Amino acid sequence: MEIIKYEGYSLEDLIAQAKREHGKNVRIISYEVIDEGIPPFKRKRYSLLVQVATPEEGFFELLAKEERSEEIDRFLERIEEMIDKKIAPLKDALTQRCEVGLGEAVVPPGGEEIPFEEQFKEFTGDALDLIRLLIKKDVDPKVAKELVKESCGFDIDANKFDLNTSFFREALTNGIEKKIKFKGPLKLQKGAFRVIAFVGPTGVGKTTNLFKIASELVLNQKLRIATISIDTFKVGAIQQARSFSNILNIPFFAISDSKNLKKTIQNLQGYDVVLIDTVGRSHYDYWRLGEMKEILGGSSDFMDVILVISCNYKNSEAIEIVNRYRTFFPIDSIFFTKIDETHKPGILLNLPIKTDIPVSFISIGQKVPEDIRVLNPERMAKYILGEI
């Protein structure tokens, strides 16, 4: 193996360069922060050490050399058995929830598709046009019908329902306001201790968006913030979170077990808010979700849980993610990300209506801290109609 040193003024760029040159399995050993210059021209320079497998000794050969003792293996097996027993009731509950169904459209006998006009025969005019537009945006037909009907009056001449306004955005905003719950902006008081955990699948942007929230709380609301990461699995995750924390000048802790998490949170009681970044877990991985629940479990009594979901998920998959995650965690709100990566954002309407979970924020890009918005009915309508 070989040790390589990188130096520069952005830790995130150094990690990206190491991965680009030596592959995503490059092992980060350590990094050092060096202060250069004097105020007001002071800045941080980073020195990053990584371990790279040589051609003669590949990555899997290195793994093979890291043999564990039989005693450690037996200990880990006991831990796995304990977690399996604790999550067994949750798996049963999840199975029952999934058997109830996810609210998908029912295929009629014979499998023939019902014509559009037949499905929505009680509507006419602009109402029918708005429903058609929503379906093109990947809004579930039942959801589209439910929302549009909220802004309809009865057309006596046509003997059908039509919009009582000339503007699609106004009609849709009205329906959204009546059918979807909104958490609104985070209004936190100084001295009112609060813990917020961000959970969700891999790759939805939990870490980046957690620090968008942290930036708002520190820079605009002037609150005392601390951050904790339990993502000790993904290469570079701790370094990324630590880098963001250093920029905001807030304390950061990396923790991998429930006992240390509970102790750390108790020691942070003097802060206003503690934000917890969790490891991305597949919603099909019961064991790993149960493991994460065990880590967070000791703090669940005073913790809000935000589920982060990407807007480019298929609707059926997003519903599945919510149903499985809320079997393990009490979800307080949904945080949508990557709206800029889809032109069919029907998930924004389908998910909160089908799950009855409030929505909170939406991420519109990768920039920290500016690429985040608080969701409200009018803004959601604009995203659906493509006006933003």
Buried (B, 14 or more C-beta within 10 A) or exposed (E): EEEBEBEEEEBBEBBEBBBEEBEEBBBBEEBEEEEEEEEEEEEBBBBBBBBBBEEEEEBEEBEEEEEEEEEEEEEEEEEEEEBEEBBEEBBEEBEEBBEEEBBEEEEEEEEEEEEEEEBBEBBBBBBBBBBEBBBEBBBBBBBBBBBBBBBBEEBEEEEBBBBBBEEBBBBBBBBBBEBBEBBEBBEBEEEEBBBBBBBBBEEBBBBBBBBBBBBBBBEEBEBBBBBBBBBEEBBBBBBBBBBBBBBBEBBBBBBEEBEBBBEBBEEBEEBBBBBBBBBBBEBEEBEBBBBBBBBBBBBEEEBBBBBBBBBBBEBEBBBBBBBBBBBBBEBBBBBBBBBBEBEBBBBBBBBBBBBEBBBBBBBBBEEBBEBBBBBBBBBBBBBBBEEB
